[in-house]
């Protein structure tokens, strides 16, 4: 009996030691410890990327995080396309710049260090959805999931609403069609993805927009 008690005591002691080593630190509030909250605070819009390719496993994970977003009545009316082909990205860039030459439409992008029309990123995630009452809300949630997951993976992103205008150009139709969206699905935006080559400061946020209603 004494031997059994000693063995049990040793087991309890070992388990306690493991718990003490692995238990979460209790510094700060629960919100301050959350990696999600930290990702929200750390996220930035990145417009300068390293030439380092993004691992396909990470791009796949980002897309999967996106489609885990909530959607109205869980219809999941969205489609996601991932492009990491430099040939495709450079080809789309050349086609667009030629199509709008002299119009000034791309002046906001044509800065020192310009590489491509997707804010210089080595990878792009395109999102499409059909017309619908909640289409904007649905794909908005999807985008935020991707951007926060990217921050957690030390990747940078930039939300490109301009993708709608870029691919509305007649010359860009072949590139748009190559994305293979289903009939009735409209391109909503693109997300530039890559390893950041800049560390911009957070822009001010107006917290007075928040009001309590008693």
KASULNOR-V797007 format. One record per backbone hydrogen bond with DSSP energy under -1.0 kcal/mol. NH is the residue of the N-H (numbers start at 0). CO is the residue of the C=O. If there is no record, write none. Layout:
((NH/CO) (NH/CO))
//
This chain:
((4/0) (5/1) (6/2) (7/3) (8/4) (9/5) (10/6) (11/7) (12/8) (13/9) (14/10) (15/11) (16/12) (17/13) (18/14) (19/15) (20/16) (21/17) (22/18) (32/28) (37/33) (38/34) (39/35) (40/36) (41/37) (42/38) (45/156) (49/194) (58/54) (59/55) (60/56) (61/57) (62/58) (63/59) (64/60) (65/61) (66/62) (68/65) (73/70) (74/71) (77/75) (78/127) (80/125) (82/123) (88/84) (89/85) (90/86) (91/87) (92/88) (93/89) (94/90) (95/91) (96/92) (97/93) (98/94) (99/95) (102/99) (106/103) (108/105) (109/105) (110/108) (113/110) (120/117) (122/192) (123/82) (124/190) (125/80) (126/188) (127/78) (128/185) (134/131) (137/133) (138/134) (139/135) (140/136) (141/137) (142/138) (143/139) (144/140) (145/141) (146/142) (147/143) (148/144) (149/145) (150/146) (151/147) (152/148) (153/150) (154/149) (155/193) (157/191) (159/189) (162/159) (163/160) (165/161) (166/162) (168/165) (171/168) (172/169) (175/171) (176/172) (177/173) (178/175) (179/176) (184/181) (185/128) (187/126) (188/126) (189/159) (190/124) (191/157) (192/122) (193/155) (196/47) (206/204) (208/205) (209/206))
//
